Amino acid sequence: MTGPDAVFPRADALAKAVGAERYSADVTPPGCLWAGVRRAGVAHALITGLDVAAARATPGVVAVLTRRDVPGTNRQGIVHKDQPVLCGERVRHRGDPVALVLAESREALALALSRIDAAFSPLPGVFEPAAALDRDAPYVHPEHPDGNLLAYGLVEKGDAPTALADCAVTVSGEYHTPMQDHVFLELPNGTARLTPAGVLDMVVSTQAPFRDRFEIAHALGLNPWTIRVRAPYLGGGFGGKDGATVQCLLALAALNAGGRWVKMVWDREETFLAGYKRHAAVMRVTLGADADGTLRALTGSLLFDAGPYAHLSGEIMALALEHAGGPYRIPHTRLEGSCAYTNNPVGGAFRGFGVLQSSFAIERLMDALATRLGRDPAGLRLQNALGRGEPNAIGVTPEPGAGAAECLTAVLAHPAWTERAAWKRQAPPFTRRGVGVTCMQNAMGYGRGLPDAAAAKLELTKQGTFRIYNSVPDMGQGNASAFVTMAAQALHQSPEAFALIQPDTRHCLPAGSSSASRTTFTFGNALLGACRAMEAKLRARAALALLCDDPARLILSPGLVTDPATGAAVPLARLGALLPRDDRLCVDQFVMAVVENPPDTGRQFKLGFPHRFYSHGACLCAVEVDELTGRVRLGRCVVSVACGRVLSLEGVTQQVQGAAAQGIGLALFEDPALENGCMGAGDLSRYLIPTALDLPDIDCLIVADDEPTGPLGLRGMGEVGIHGPGPAIAQALFDAAGLHVTRLPVTPEDLLSALGGPE
Amino acid sequence: MIGAVYCPTSLEALWPLLADGAHVLAGGTDLLVAKRGPASCAVALLEGIGELAGISEGDGLIRLGAMASHATLARHPLVRQHLAVLALALETLGSPPIRAMGTLGGNIATASPAGDTLPALLALNARLELASAKGRRVVPLADFLLGPGRTALAAGEIIAAVVVAPPAPAALQHFEKIGRRDALAIAVASLAAVIATDAAGTVTEARLAVGSLAPTARRLPAAEAALTGQRLNRESLTRAAAAIREAVSPMTDVRASAAYRRQAAGNLLLRLTPQP
C-alpha cells in the first residue's frame, strides 16, 4: 500500500496522545539546580551598576554569574556573532540578559532574581527601522561599520526602471507585515551538566543540535567536540528554536554547577520578552503591466526590523527578495532590501522566513492591478503564472513541477469558489461576505553557499528490528514519522519494526537544522541511501545462511529474507543475532542540489541564495464581516498544495492546516502592540492566537506533482501554507467590505471605519 | 505563590481563617494568576462549604450559590429557562476549563470592568447575599461594584449567593460580547438587555447594561428611558444607541481604542433591530 491514499499512523501519535513522550521540558533529574536570568527591562541603556550581593546571599543560591564570568567571546549568533550571552556594558533591548542565577529550587531562584540590583543609564532608543537608518539615529552597535544598516541586498533582472516607464498601467503600494511570536507550546528549555569526563551533556528543545555545539563553543570558549546535545521531540519550534535560546546560558550555568544537573525553563512572558520574532517589514513596491494584464516590471524596496542582533536577518531578507515577484512571470525586476538594527525584540527565523512578508506585498499588488484593470484577481494570476521552464523574478529557472496555475485551478474548482455567489447572497443580517483567492510559493532548502546536508544511520538490531538514528529534530511537523514510513517501504517491513532514536550528537550522524522545509527531503534521501545499503547487506548476509549464490533473487518481506527458488527463509532476528554490531549498521549521506548557473544578482548574499526547488499552493479564504462590530470571521479556508508526491496525506494535511492557522493568526489576531521596544501584548491574555473556535475547517487539496530527486518523489512543504491567508483574507475583505488592506493584522476597527458604521 | 492551603467545611470554620489573613479561593482562575509572584499567600478554599454551591428557586426568586461554577450555571434548567441573558453571558466566558473552575461569586468579587456575568446580572437587577462572622446582608450588585477590582465587600466578608427575580417569561433577554476572538477573550465591549413589552409591542421596561465601557459594568438609564414606551424599531433603537454612546466612558488599551468601543457600544443595541 503506497501513495497518498495510504494511511500511516504517525509514529509519534500514541506516545504523545497518552502523555508518555518525554520532551526536553519533561527532563528534570532529581536534585537538579535551576537556572534563570535577570533581564534588562529597558530597551537601550548602559549598565552602570550590577549589585548581586543580595542575590548571592539568598538561601539556596549556588552562584550568580555576570559578564565577567563568561569565558570565550561572549558572542552568540548562527552566522553573525553579535549577541552577548550576558551583557556587560550595554543592553540593546528589553530582553537582554545581565545576570545568571543558579539555585537549589525555583523559589530560591525567583527570589534571588528579584534581589539583583541593576542600574542603567538610559540611551536614546531607536524603534522604527526607517528612522534607524537616518544619519543621526542613535547606534545600536556603535562599532558596526554601517551604523544601523545590518544588511543590504539588491536583486535585479532586465531593466525594470525603463520597462516600468513604458507600462500601460502601474500600481504602487506600501505594505506592512507585523512582528510575530511563534507561540510554540513547549517553552524554550533545557537541562545540562558537566560530566566527570569533561563533557557538557545537554538535553535541549532545539531545532539545530549539531550546530548548537559550535554556537555554544564559540560563545564560551569551549571545544565543540566536548559538547553533546540531545534533541527530543519538540513541542513546537516554527523557527524560534533555530539559534540559541537557552543553550549558551544553560551551558554557562552547567560549567558553574560543580557537575550537577542544571535546568533552565523560560516562562511564557520571558519568551515573549526575549525570544526571537518574525521580522516586521515595510515594503514599498510598484508593479507595471500591459493593458491586457501581462506583467512587465516590478520595482521596490523592502525594509526589515532586525531588532538589536543579526540572527539570520540578512538571509531572511534575501529570501524575501528572492520571492518578491511571487510565482509570476515578470521580465524586469529591481528590488532592494535593507535590515535595520533597532532596540525592538530580536528578529529571527520563523516559518515562511522572509517569504511571508514579500508574498503579502506582491499578492496585494496583483489585487491592486486587477482592480485597476477591472479584472478578476484569479484570472489575472492565471494569465501571469510562471510556467515550467520559465525564469522567476530573479532569473532562476526552478526545477520543473506543478506550479501556481495548477494550484489555483484546483482551488477555483472547489465549491467554496464555484458557489460563492449564492453563499454571499445568503449572508445573515448585519453580515457581509467576501471571498479571496491568492497564490503562494516557498523555496526548499538552504540555497547556494551553504551545503544542505544530512547523514543517516540505520541499524539492524540483534532482535531483527531496525533503529533509525534521526539527525533532524521533529518539532511536531512529522518528519520522524515520515522517516519510519520511508524506511518501512524501502525495506518492505512493517512500520512497527522501526524504532526512532531522536537527534543526539553522540549517536546520530551530523545534519543541518530542522528548518527551510528541508528535513524530510534531505534526511529522507540520506535515509533511503542507508536503506538501500541495508537491503543489499541483508540479501548478502542472508545468502550465506540460505546457501544462495545469487543474492539479488532474495526477497525481503516483513521479518524475513526469502529465497523464492527454494522457499527457504531466514528471519531478520537470526541475522541480527549473527552479525556483529559494525555489520548491523548502514550509513549514507545526501547534499541537496543547488542552482547551477546562478544569475549575477544578489551579490551581497553569500549564504542561502538562490534556490532551486519550490513548492507552490493557492489559498481561498471566505470571510464574514459583522457590520455592527467589524468582527471578521473566517467562514471557509481552502488550501491547495503542490509538493511533489505525497508520502502521507495526513502529514501534508496537518502541515497545511497548521501553517494556514498560523497565517490566519498573523492576518486577523496577532498584534504585538509594540511601543518603544516593549510588546504591549507580552502574554497570552493579550497576544491572541486563534483558538479552535476561531478557525474554520481548512480543506487541503493535493495537486498532482512529482519531484524526481526527492525521497519517494516528495518535496518539502512545511512552510508554504502560511503565505496564503494574509493576502487571501485581504482580498476577501475588499470583496466583502471594500476595505483596502495594506497592513496586517486587520482589526475590527479597520473594518468598522471602512463600513462607515450604520450611523 | 500559594503557601498554606485550608479547606474549611463550614462558614464557622472559614471566619477565623479569614481573620488570620487567608485569601478566599473560589475557583482560583483569577487568584492563581494574580499570585504567581515569589510572595507566599495563604488561601482558604470555599469548595468544601456545601451551602455556597446550591442553585434553588423559592418565593418567586432564584438563588444562585456563589460557588456554582460557570459551567454548572450555564447548563442549569433554572438559568436556561428564566435567566437566558446570564446563560448567554456564561457561554462566552473564558473557555471550557475556565468555566469548569471559575465561579459566579468569583467573577463578581474580581469586579473586572470586563467581567462577563456582570452586565447580565445588572440587567437582571441581581442582589448579592454577603456573609461574614457578623451575619448576612443583602446589597444590590449595582451598589457593590465600586471600581476596577473594587467592591463593597468588607474585610472578612464573602459573597454567599446571588438572588434574582426572573423576568417575565415573554421578556426579551439578549447578551452580546465583542471579543478579539471567540474563546478566551476579554470583552472589548458587551451589552446585556432585558426588555419587557406589552401585547402591543410597546416597551414597558428596558434594562440595559454594558461591560468594558466604564470603570465598572454599569446600567444605562438614559438609553433605557429612550426605549421605554416605544416600540422596538430602527428609530427607537438608534436613539437609545446614541444614548449609550453618550453614557459610556471607555478607555483605549491593547484590545481596542476608546472611539471604537464607543461606536460599537451603540451598535450592539442595533442588533435588536427587527428584520423584515
Interface residues (C-beta under 8 A of the other chain):
Chain A: E107 A110 L111 S114 P429 F430 L628 T629 G630 R631 R633 F669 D671 A673 G680 A681 S685 R686 L688 P690 T691 A692 L693 D694 T747 P748 E749 L752 G757 P758 E759
Chain B: M1 G37 P38 S95 I178 R180 R181 D182 A183 L184 A185 I186 V188 T238 A241 V254 R255 A256 S257 Y260 Q263 A264 G266 N267 L268 L270 R271 Q275
